[in-house]
Amino acid sequence: MRARAYTVPTDAPEADGTFSWDRTTLVVVHVEAGGETGLGYSYTDASVARLIVGTLASRLTGLSAFDIPRANAVLWGAVRNLGRSGLAATAISALDTALWDLKARLLDVSLASLFGQAREHAEIYGSGGFTSYGDRQLREQLAGWVERDGCRAVKMKVGSAPEHDPARMAVAKAAIGNARLFIDANGAFTPKRAVALAHEAHRYDVAWFEEPVSSDDPAGMASVRASTPAGIEVAAGEYIYTLNDLRGLLDVGAVDVAQADVTRCGGYSGFLKIAALCEAAHIDLSGHCAPALHLPVAVAAPRFRHLEWFHDHVRIERMLFDGAPAPRDSVITPDLTRPGHGLTLKTRDADAYAV
């Protein structure tokens, strides 16, 4: 097992309702067995590479590459005293996706075929619209996803300057025509302020309000969901690290649509468990960011709605990986001729960003 961190500067300053950044770090893992190599990664802190190599890798050495449930039990057990959520979960997610990629490569099949497909394609929606963007940049980015990639929905950030959000939503809606507009507050609001914005957003045909309040407040999110106009769905779940995190949202009726991220929720293994919980709860599931890595499980999961075509991650995955998907008419499609998830690291290009 090998792990290495890479930090890629953004192409412009970026911000959302609660955070701003100018670079993105991912940790890439390679796992070798039987003459094949599996690749996984997570968008996380560079310190996770040391956690993988120094703490977790030795626990997996000698296990069968086919017994991924056993490997997961070992990994989650190894972080009991460290805490399962946060950095430890991202480390396990990177390893799990690498293990699944390795297993498919050993069997010489695509990972989508190994999981079994429920659909041929995964629908995407364009995602960016950062609060650091001016009107022109916002308009050009959102319109580009609709006109170039055929996206039927796009998402913008709100919350860092709430007094400007109605005007920004008006600019966005004018730019995208009949496409649906989503907004994401990244937990910036109190429940009452979130409800007020939801009613304002209804004027601009907003169809999706993501994380209107912090995901640490499921009851508050449930109260927002109960008070928003009927045409607006409340969504959250990008910070689900364990199944208990999802249960906390489902038990109080906090969301209309759940989200999950394979780079945080325990990899493909965790994502498929989350998909089963969503099916049992009769709600749809949406994939958060990392679209290239999500693609094999996005076409396999039941009740899967769509996948976030996030500006930063799309750019990075094209820069650093061969095999990254390209959208056509609002969908991306796995290449079933490539074993595993089909991604390989462009080592020479990636070395320029190594931490």
Buried (B, 14 or more C-beta within 10 A) or exposed (E): BBBBBBEBEBEEEBBBBBEEBEEBBBBBBBBEBEEBBBBBBBBBBBBBBBBBBEBBBEBBEEBEBBEBEEBBEBBBEBBEEEEBBBBBBBBBBBBBBBBBBBBBBBBEBBBBBBBEBEBEBBBBBBBBBBBBBEBEBBBEBBBBBBEEBBBBBBBBBBBBEBEEBBEBBEBBBEBBEEBBBBBBBBBBBBBEBBBBBBEBBBEBBBBBBBBBBBBEBBEBBBBBBEBBEEEBBBBBBBBBBBBEBBBBBBEBBBBBBBBBBBBBBBBBBBBBBBBBBBBEBEBBBBBBBBBBBBBBBBBBBBBBBBBBBBBBBBBBBBBBBEBBBEBEEBBBBBEBEBBBBBBBBBEEEBEEBEE
